[in-house]
Amino acid sequence: MDPLKQKFHEKSAALRIEVKALLKEHGQRKVDEVNLKQVFGGMRGVKSMIWETSQLDANEGIRFRGYSIPELREKLPQGKGKQPLPEALFWLMLVGEIPTEEETKWVTDQWINRSNIPDHTFKVLDSLPLDTHPMTQFVTAITSMQSTSVFSRRYAEGMRKSEYWDATYEDTMNLVARLPRLAAYIYRRTYHNNKHITPDISLDWGANFAHMLGVEGEDFKDLMRLYLTIHADHEGGNASAHATHLVGSTLSDVYLSFAGGMNALAGPLHGLANQEVIKWIFKMLDTLGTKSPTKSQIVDYVNSTIAAGQVIPGYGHAVLREPDPRFIAQKRFAEEYIKDSELIQVVWKCFEVIPPILKGLGKVKNPWPNVDAHSGAILVHYGVKEYSFYTVLFGVSRALGVLSQLCWSRALSFPLERPKSVTTAWMMEFLKKQEVEA
């Protein structure tokens, strides 16, 4: 058994015993109260999931196994640059320990060895029209690889329930290993006349992804390491994480579960927002007729956007009440490498002027920028200008979190997710009874 799988097995087996005892003793204890607004409001804030890999705090932002993003940048093993390796974050999320450089290199080697994509997947992609949205291509290709699922094969052979986690782990390692090459293939196929770039197996996972995209330079490789690390997880309540968990709870394999999560990520209210941010910035610059607008010009344009009944993309978050630490991490990267970029300067000016405007409305709970407010501008600077591809980049990263959690869900034998729904008429009748009883 490989070292990461062995460590995960030991930790998950111990926690499974602990959880079983916890439920036996405290299973009927109330944890939270649900109000009517939450029932109608998409279950916002209802504590109803266990998500081991990360936790989101409204003020501190995301913590991966208890570590903040600044702490990860300090403690995780790094590549040739200054940013943490996504492989190291995956190890941390799966077993709750900061890996050594040797353990991190082991994950890199594993993903190199597992990265071959079935020929039929390339054929499926090549059969699609070139103008098919990259996220549609991404999901289609992921689903096509389901035929290689270890879990699906072993389940059909009569695999024992106690082995579900093992097959899920194997599928996770295989799928994560393949994703950079798959995403790069979609990018080069769609935007670069099918001129593909051979993987460089001497590079780490993120750096090889940068290489296959066709953007050279050590700073872009380091950007990919950072990008893939900070987008990896955002607790379990976000749509793509929850969708992956929900589909996985039916015992669908990793490929089908992750495809479900990516369909959720493709929505404008979720991962597609990174595309909407840069579109909005480009439209603003085009309308103002300048690449270097003043703060006053940006204020006027923001006010006109709000007056038209439109939102300012990249600002606000369902949970966060402070600037997104992922935004700050990207800002620090840009300050070090590309601070003179005109587009980056626009992003920073927006950061200064937009929050006060949104605060002044008196209706916005969080006027601060989220991760999407910065990522597109950095990518454009390095030549990845095709913003319809940005959500695929997001998806490659998000696999690290949602699939490491899926391993935990299988190891702890989490059941089929099945919340209870009611009709509006039922709710009206319930309220009438409450009034009578009062």
DRENLODREN-482675 format. One record per residue (C-alpha): x, z negated, y negated; residue in three letters; residue number from 1. Coordinates in nm, 3 decimals, decimal comma. Layout:
N
      xx      zz      yy rest  nr
       X       Z       Y  Ala NUM
...
! end
This chain:
438
      xx      zz      yy rest  nr
   0,000   0,000   0,000  Met   1
   0,136   0,088  -0,346  Asp   2
   0,232  -0,203  -0,577  Pro   3
  -0,042  -0,152  -0,835  Leu   4
  -0,310  -0,123  -0,568  Lys   5
  -0,178  -0,434  -0,391  Gln   6
  -0,177  -0,635  -0,714  Lys   7
  -0,529  -0,516  -0,802  Phe   8
  -0,654  -0,605  -0,455  His   9
  -0,516  -0,958  -0,479  Glu  10
  -0,660  -1,022  -0,823  Lys  11
  -1,000  -0,864  -0,757  Ser  12
  -1,042  -1,046  -0,424  Ala  13
  -0,972  -1,379  -0,593  Ala  14
  -1,211  -1,308  -0,881  Leu  15
  -1,481  -1,187  -0,643  Arg  16
  -1,479  -1,527  -0,468  Ile  17
  -1,490  -1,702  -0,805  Glu  18
  -1,782  -1,490  -0,929  Val  19
  -1,979  -1,548  -0,610  Lys  20
  -1,944  -1,925  -0,653  Ala  21
  -2,033  -1,897  -1,021  Leu  22
  -2,356  -1,710  -0,947  Leu  23
  -2,452  -1,950  -0,671  Lys  24
  -2,421  -2,250  -0,900  Glu  25
  -2,526  -2,107  -1,237  His  26
  -2,715  -1,786  -1,157  Gly  27
  -3,039  -1,897  -1,327  Gln  28
  -2,879  -2,029  -1,645  Arg  29
  -2,978  -1,849  -1,966  Lys  30
  -2,691  -1,675  -2,144  Val  31
  -2,873  -1,503  -2,430  Asp  32
  -3,216  -1,442  -2,583  Glu  33
  -3,358  -1,097  -2,641  Val  34
  -3,577  -1,029  -2,943  Asn  35
  -3,830  -0,753  -2,997  Leu  36
  -3,601  -0,563  -3,234  Lys  37
  -3,337  -0,544  -2,959  Gln  38
  -3,593  -0,417  -2,707  Val  39
  -3,686  -0,131  -2,941  Phe  40
  -3,336  -0,090  -3,083  Gly  41
  -3,139   0,038  -2,787  Gly  42
  -3,055  -0,307  -2,649  Met  43
  -2,816  -0,358  -2,943  Arg  44
  -2,607  -0,668  -2,892  Gly  45
  -2,774  -0,780  -2,569  Val  46
  -2,519  -0,950  -2,344  Lys  47
  -2,591  -0,783  -2,011  Ser  48
  -2,262  -0,641  -1,877  Met  49
  -1,934  -0,766  -1,740  Ile  50
  -1,642  -0,558  -1,866  Trp  51
  -1,303  -0,689  -1,762  Glu  52
  -1,070  -0,444  -1,934  Thr  53
  -1,139  -0,505  -2,304  Ser  54
  -1,350  -0,702  -2,549  Gln  55
  -1,463  -0,611  -2,900  Leu  56
  -1,475  -0,867  -3,178  Asp  57
  -1,664  -0,783  -3,498  Ala  58
  -1,381  -0,905  -3,719  Asn  59
  -1,064  -0,870  -3,511  Glu  60
  -1,148  -0,540  -3,344  Gly  61
  -1,064  -0,440  -2,989  Ile  62
  -0,851  -0,651  -2,757  Arg  63
  -0,724  -0,512  -2,429  Phe  64
  -0,702  -0,800  -2,181  Arg  65
  -0,665  -1,033  -2,479  Gly  66
  -0,402  -0,827  -2,663  Tyr  67
  -0,468  -0,675  -3,005  Ser  68
  -0,346  -0,325  -3,090  Ile  69
  -0,051  -0,458  -3,297  Pro  70
   0,043  -0,679  -3,001  Glu  71
   0,024  -0,384  -2,763  Leu  72
   0,256  -0,183  -2,985  Arg  73
   0,501  -0,471  -2,968  Glu  74
   0,476  -0,575  -2,604  Lys  75
   0,399  -0,265  -2,394  Leu  76
   0,688  -0,050  -2,265  Pro  77
   0,749   0,250  -2,487  Gln  78
   0,852   0,606  -2,433  Gly  79
   1,143   0,772  -2,610  Lys  80
   0,969   0,704  -2,939  Gly  81
   0,821   0,391  -3,092  Lys  82
   0,470   0,393  -2,944  Gln  83
   0,341   0,224  -2,627  Pro  84
   0,297   0,428  -2,311  Leu  85
  -0,066   0,479  -2,198  Pro  86
   0,055   0,427  -1,840  Glu  87
   0,150   0,071  -1,935  Ala  88
  -0,192   0,009  -2,089  Leu  89
  -0,360   0,133  -1,771  Phe  90
  -0,159  -0,118  -1,565  Trp  91
  -0,254  -0,394  -1,809  Leu  92
  -0,625  -0,310  -1,799  Met  93
  -0,632  -0,287  -1,421  Leu  94
  -0,452  -0,610  -1,335  Val  95
  -0,430  -0,808  -1,660  Gly  96
  -0,050  -0,814  -1,679  Glu  97
   0,200  -0,646  -1,913  Ile  98
   0,399  -0,419  -1,681  Pro  99
   0,775  -0,394  -1,670  Thr 100
   0,948  -0,068  -1,760  Glu 101
   1,002  -0,008  -1,388  Glu 102
   0,632  -0,060  -1,310  Glu 103
   0,537   0,169  -1,596  Thr 104
   0,772   0,438  -1,468  Lys 105
   0,610   0,400  -1,126  Trp 106
   0,270   0,485  -1,278  Val 107
   0,421   0,785  -1,457  Thr 108
   0,569   0,912  -1,132  Asp 109
   0,242   0,858  -0,947  Gln 110
   0,051   1,060  -1,203  Trp 111
   0,306   1,340  -1,188  Ile 112
   0,270   1,354  -0,809  Asn 113
  -0,110   1,350  -0,826  Arg 114
  -0,155   1,596  -1,113  Ser 115
  -0,223   1,920  -0,923  Asn 116
  -0,566   2,062  -1,002  Ile 117
  -0,763   2,255  -0,736  Pro 118
  -0,751   2,633  -0,782  Asp 119
  -1,128   2,652  -0,775  His 120
  -1,148   2,438  -1,090  Thr 121
  -0,946   2,693  -1,286  Phe 122
  -1,171   2,967  -1,148  Lys 123
  -1,480   2,776  -1,259  Val 124
  -1,338   2,740  -1,610  Leu 125
  -1,238   3,105  -1,629  Asp 126
  -1,593   3,207  -1,541  Ser 127
  -1,728   3,040  -1,854  Leu 128
  -1,762   3,227  -2,185  Pro 129
  -1,467   3,162  -2,417  Leu 130
  -1,698   3,023  -2,684  Asp 131
  -1,828   2,749  -2,449  Thr 132
  -1,777   2,415  -2,625  His 133
  -1,461   2,244  -2,498  Pro 134
  -1,658   1,933  -2,395  Met 135
  -1,888   2,148  -2,183  Thr 136
  -1,582   2,301  -2,018  Gln 137
  -1,431   1,954  -1,970  Phe 138
  -1,737   1,811  -1,799  Val 139
  -1,786   2,123  -1,587  Thr 140
  -1,426   2,111  -1,465  Ala 141
  -1,443   1,738  -1,387  Ile 142
  -1,759   1,788  -1,184  Thr 143
  -1,601   2,081  -0,998  Ser 144
  -1,323   1,852  -0,875  Met 145
  -1,576   1,621  -0,709  Gln 146
  -1,518   1,815  -0,388  Ser 147
  -1,179   1,639  -0,367  Thr 148
  -1,325   1,287  -0,399  Ser 149
  -1,171   1,036  -0,159  Val 150
  -1,467   0,802  -0,208  Phe 151
  -1,723   1,071  -0,129  Ser 152
  -1,542   1,174   0,190  Arg 153
  -1,484   0,822   0,315  Arg 154
  -1,840   0,715   0,233  Tyr 155
  -1,972   1,004   0,443  Ala 156
  -1,745   0,888   0,726  Glu 157
  -1,899   0,541   0,720  Gly 158
  -1,659   0,348   0,499  Met 159
  -1,715  -0,028   0,487  Arg 160
  -1,843  -0,178   0,163  Lys 161
  -1,531  -0,391   0,136  Ser 162
  -1,327  -0,068   0,106  Glu 163
  -1,524   0,087  -0,181  Tyr 164
  -1,270  -0,033  -0,436  Trp 165
  -0,981   0,126  -0,246  Asp 166
  -1,133   0,474  -0,243  Ala 167
  -1,238   0,434  -0,607  Thr 168
  -0,881   0,343  -0,700  Tyr 169
  -0,747   0,656  -0,527  Glu 170
  -1,000   0,878  -0,707  Asp 171
  -0,917   0,712  -1,037  Thr 172
  -0,545   0,767  -1,000  Met 173
  -0,600   1,131  -0,899  Asn 174
  -0,844   1,213  -1,179  Leu 175
  -0,648   1,041  -1,457  Val 176
  -0,333   1,222  -1,341  Ala 177
  -0,506   1,560  -1,371  Arg 178
  -0,678   1,517  -1,707  Leu 179
  -0,395   1,613  -1,945  Pro 180
  -0,330   1,939  -1,764  Arg 181
  -0,703   2,009  -1,747  Leu 182
  -0,754   1,941  -2,118  Ala 183
  -0,449   2,147  -2,214  Ala 184
  -0,574   2,436  -2,001  Tyr 185
  -0,907   2,429  -2,187  Ile 186
  -0,727   2,418  -2,521  Tyr 187
  -0,491   2,707  -2,448  Arg 188
  -0,769   2,909  -2,285  Arg 189
  -1,008   2,865  -2,576  Thr 190
  -0,776   2,887  -2,877  Tyr 191
  -0,450   3,049  -2,761  His 192
  -0,550   3,359  -2,564  Asn 193
  -0,507   3,198  -2,222  Asn 194
  -0,133   3,157  -2,282  Lys 195
  -0,071   2,844  -2,081  His 196
   0,233   2,618  -2,078  Ile 197
   0,385   2,490  -1,756  Thr 198
   0,392   2,110  -1,721  Pro 199
   0,726   1,938  -1,774  Asp 200
   0,747   1,671  -1,505  Ile 201
   1,047   1,509  -1,674  Ser 202
   0,812   1,379  -1,945  Leu 203
   0,576   1,084  -1,945  Asp 204
   0,197   1,131  -1,927  Trp 205
   0,131   1,151  -2,302  Gly 206
   0,443   1,349  -2,390  Ala 207
   0,370   1,606  -2,119  Asn 208
   0,019   1,642  -2,259  Phe 209
   0,165   1,714  -2,604  Ala 210
   0,402   1,967  -2,447  His 211
   0,121   2,149  -2,262  Met 212
  -0,088   2,166  -2,580  Leu 213
   0,199   2,364  -2,729  Gly 214
   0,300   2,128  -3,008  Val 215
   0,668   2,040  -2,986  Glu 216
   0,855   1,765  -3,167  Gly 217
   0,919   1,405  -3,069  Glu 218
   0,689   1,262  -3,335  Asp 219
   0,388   1,452  -3,197  Phe 220
   0,470   1,331  -2,847  Lys 221
   0,474   0,980  -2,990  Asp 222
   0,142   1,046  -3,164  Leu 223
  -0,013   1,142  -2,831  Met 224
   0,114   0,819  -2,674  Arg 225
  -0,044   0,621  -2,957  Leu 226
  -0,366   0,824  -2,958  Tyr 227
  -0,416   0,794  -2,582  Leu 228
  -0,352   0,420  -2,600  Thr 229
  -0,580   0,320  -2,886  Ile 230
  -0,877   0,531  -2,773  His 231
  -0,864   0,411  -2,411  Ala 232
  -1,139   0,149  -2,415  Asp 233
  -1,387  -0,022  -2,649  His 234
  -1,563  -0,274  -2,427  Glu 235
  -1,853  -0,173  -2,203  Gly 236
  -2,141  -0,137  -2,445  Gly 237
  -2,043   0,194  -2,603  Asn 238
  -2,231   0,494  -2,473  Ala 239
  -1,956   0,663  -2,271  Ser 240
  -1,844   0,339  -2,106  Ala 241
  -2,200   0,232  -2,031  His 242
  -2,291   0,576  -1,896  Ala 243
  -1,988   0,575  -1,664  Thr 244
  -2,082   0,226  -1,548  His 245
  -2,448   0,318  -1,497  Leu 246
  -2,376   0,631  -1,294  Val 247
  -2,108   0,444  -1,100  Gly 248
  -2,353   0,168  -1,014  Ser 249
  -2,543   0,419  -0,799  Thr 250
  -2,222   0,462  -0,592  Leu 251
  -2,160   0,805  -0,736  Ser 252
  -1,789   0,874  -0,708  Asp 253
  -1,538   0,865  -0,994  Val 254
  -1,576   1,234  -1,078  Tyr 255
  -1,954   1,225  -1,116  Leu 256
  -1,945   0,889  -1,294  Ser 257
  -1,683   0,998  -1,544  Phe 258
  -1,862   1,328  -1,604  Ala 259
  -2,170   1,125  -1,696  Gly 260
  -1,965   0,923  -1,942  Gly 261
  -1,820   1,236  -2,097  Met 262
  -2,166   1,381  -2,150  Asn 263
  -2,241   1,067  -2,351  Ala 264
  -1,912   1,094  -2,541  Leu 265
  -2,008   1,447  -2,649  Ala 266
  -2,296   1,319  -2,862  Gly 267
  -2,270   1,325  -3,247  Pro 268
  -2,336   0,949  -3,261  Leu 269
  -2,040   0,880  -3,034  His 270
  -1,721   1,076  -2,963  Gly 271
  -1,824   1,393  -3,142  Leu 272
  -1,798   1,193  -3,466  Ala 273
  -1,424   1,268  -3,486  Asn 274
  -1,517   1,633  -3,516  Gln 275
  -1,775   1,558  -3,784  Glu 276
  -1,525   1,365  -4,001  Val 277
  -1,276   1,646  -4,044  Ile 278
  -1,558   1,898  -4,095  Lys 279
  -1,688   1,680  -4,379  Trp 280
  -1,342   1,655  -4,537  Ile 281
  -1,288   2,031  -4,516  Phe 282
  -1,630   2,092  -4,670  Lys 283
  -1,551   1,850  -4,953  Met 284
  -1,220   2,019  -5,029  Leu 285
  -1,386   2,361  -5,020  Asp 286
  -1,666   2,246  -5,251  Thr 287
  -1,425   2,084  -5,497  Leu 288
  -1,189   2,382  -5,483  Gly 289
  -0,875   2,177  -5,433  Thr 290
  -0,659   2,033  -5,154  Lys 291
  -0,563   1,735  -5,370  Ser 292
  -0,882   1,591  -5,520  Pro 293
  -0,870   1,294  -5,752  Thr 294
  -1,035   0,966  -5,659  Lys 295
  -1,299   1,038  -5,923  Ser 296
  -1,382   1,374  -5,762  Gln 297
  -1,411   1,210  -5,419  Ile 298
  -1,643   0,944  -5,562  Val 299
  -1,870   1,210  -5,708  Asp 300
  -1,877   1,404  -5,382  Tyr 301
  -1,951   1,091  -5,175  Val 302
  -2,236   0,998  -5,408  Asn 303
  -2,380   1,348  -5,382  Ser 304
  -2,357   1,331  -5,002  Thr 305
  -2,547   1,001  -5,001  Ile 306
  -2,802   1,130  -5,253  Ala 307
  -2,873   1,420  -5,016  Ala 308
  -2,970   1,167  -4,747  Gly 309
  -2,658   1,228  -4,539  Gln 310
  -2,416   0,976  -4,390  Val 311
  -2,044   0,959  -4,459  Ile 312
  -1,890   1,031  -4,117  Pro 313
  -1,608   0,804  -4,006  Gly 314
  -1,737   0,501  -4,193  Tyr 315
  -1,934   0,220  -4,033  Gly 316
  -1,946   0,092  -3,677  His 317
  -2,213  -0,061  -3,454  Ala 318
  -2,006  -0,376  -3,398  Val 319
  -1,704  -0,391  -3,629  Leu 320
  -1,731  -0,564  -3,967  Arg 321
  -1,370  -0,503  -4,078  Glu 322
  -1,148  -0,191  -4,096  Pro 323
  -1,097  -0,059  -3,743  Asp 324
  -0,751  -0,165  -3,613  Pro 325
  -0,729   0,179  -3,453  Arg 326
  -0,761   0,335  -3,800  Phe 327
  -0,488   0,105  -3,928  Ile 328
  -0,258   0,194  -3,635  Ala 329
  -0,292   0,563  -3,716  Gln 330
  -0,241   0,495  -4,086  Lys 331
   0,087   0,319  -4,012  Arg 332
   0,198   0,612  -3,798  Phe 333
   0,116   0,852  -4,082  Ala 334
   0,297   0,632  -4,335  Glu 335
   0,612   0,660  -4,128  Glu 336
   0,602   1,029  -4,038  Tyr 337
   0,375   1,234  -4,264  Ile 338
   0,297   1,031  -4,576  Lys 339
   0,345   1,335  -4,803  Asp 340
   0,077   1,543  -4,629  Ser 341
  -0,197   1,646  -4,875  Glu 342
  -0,466   1,597  -4,612  Leu 343
  -0,337   1,250  -4,523  Ile 344
  -0,342   1,158  -4,890  Gln 345
  -0,709   1,261  -4,904  Val 346
  -0,789   1,030  -4,610  Val 347
  -0,616   0,740  -4,784  Trp 348
  -0,800   0,805  -5,111  Lys 349
  -1,127   0,803  -4,916  Cys 350
  -1,022   0,469  -4,766  Phe 351
  -0,989   0,331  -5,120  Glu 352
  -1,311   0,466  -5,272  Val 353
  -1,572   0,493  -4,997  Ile 354
  -1,607   0,126  -4,886  Pro 355
  -1,693   0,002  -5,241  Pro 356
  -1,957   0,274  -5,274  Ile 357
  -2,116   0,186  -4,941  Leu 358
  -2,101  -0,186  -5,025  Lys 359
  -2,285  -0,115  -5,346  Gly 360
  -2,578   0,032  -5,156  Leu 361
  -2,657  -0,314  -5,019  Gly 362
  -2,775  -0,170  -4,688  Lys 363
  -2,451  -0,100  -4,500  Val 364
  -2,330  -0,382  -4,274  Lys 365
  -1,988  -0,225  -4,224  Asn 366
  -1,853  -0,001  -4,503  Pro 367
  -1,508   0,026  -4,343  Trp 368
  -1,348   0,325  -4,170  Pro 369
  -1,353   0,354  -3,794  Asn 370
  -1,103   0,527  -3,568  Val 371
  -1,250   0,872  -3,636  Asp 372
  -1,179   0,855  -4,010  Ala 373
  -0,809   0,918  -3,960  His 374
  -0,742   1,095  -3,630  Ser 375
  -0,851   1,445  -3,727  Gly 376
  -0,631   1,466  -4,035  Ala 377
  -0,319   1,374  -3,836  Ile 378
  -0,398   1,630  -3,567  Leu 379
  -0,453   1,902  -3,828  Val 380
  -0,115   1,824  -3,982  His 381
   0,054   1,889  -3,647  Tyr 382
  -0,130   2,216  -3,599  Gly 383
  -0,418   2,108  -3,375  Val 384
  -0,674   2,238  -3,623  Lys 385
  -0,949   2,324  -3,376  Glu 386
  -1,167   2,019  -3,431  Tyr 387
  -1,420   2,114  -3,164  Ser 388
  -1,147   2,014  -2,917  Phe 389
  -1,098   1,662  -3,056  Tyr 390
  -1,357   1,496  -2,836  Thr 391
  -1,176   1,624  -2,527  Val 392
  -0,864   1,441  -2,647  Leu 393
  -1,080   1,132  -2,687  Phe 394
  -1,215   1,180  -2,334  Gly 395
  -0,870   1,201  -2,174  Val 396
  -0,786   0,865  -2,327  Ser 397
  -1,121   0,698  -2,255  Arg 398
  -1,073   0,767  -1,882  Ala 399
  -0,809   0,492  -1,871  Leu 400
  -1,056   0,219  -1,964  Gly 401
  -1,381   0,326  -1,802  Val 402
  -1,220   0,414  -1,469  Leu 403
  -1,006   0,102  -1,443  Ser 404
  -1,329  -0,092  -1,502  Gln 405
  -1,508   0,115  -1,237  Leu 406
  -1,244  -0,007  -0,990  Cys 407
  -1,335  -0,363  -1,088  Trp 408
  -1,707  -0,295  -1,058  Ser 409
  -1,655  -0,174  -0,701  Arg 410
  -1,417  -0,460  -0,614  Ala 411
  -1,671  -0,717  -0,736  Leu 412
  -1,961  -0,534  -0,567  Ser 413
  -2,163  -0,501  -0,885  Phe 414
  -2,519  -0,389  -0,801  Pro 415
  -2,721  -0,089  -0,908  Leu 416
  -2,798  -0,129  -1,278  Glu 417
  -3,175  -0,146  -1,323  Arg 418
  -3,310  -0,301  -1,645  Pro 419
  -3,683  -0,363  -1,680  Lys 420
  -3,871  -0,143  -1,925  Ser 421
  -4,211  -0,206  -2,086  Val 422
  -4,455   0,010  -2,279  Thr 423
  -4,541  -0,033  -2,646  Thr 424
  -4,894  -0,132  -2,535  Ala 425
  -4,745  -0,405  -2,314  Trp 426
  -4,546  -0,533  -2,614  Met 427
  -4,856  -0,536  -2,836  Met 428
  -5,049  -0,733  -2,573  Glu 429
  -4,759  -0,973  -2,534  Phe 430
  -4,754  -1,041  -2,907  Leu 431
  -5,131  -1,105  -2,911  Lys 432
  -5,093  -1,361  -2,632  Lys 433
  -4,812  -1,529  -2,820  Gln 434
  -5,030  -1,560  -3,129  Glu 435
  -5,319  -1,707  -2,927  Val 436
  -5,094  -1,958  -2,754  Glu 437
  -4,943  -2,060  -3,088  Ala 438
! end
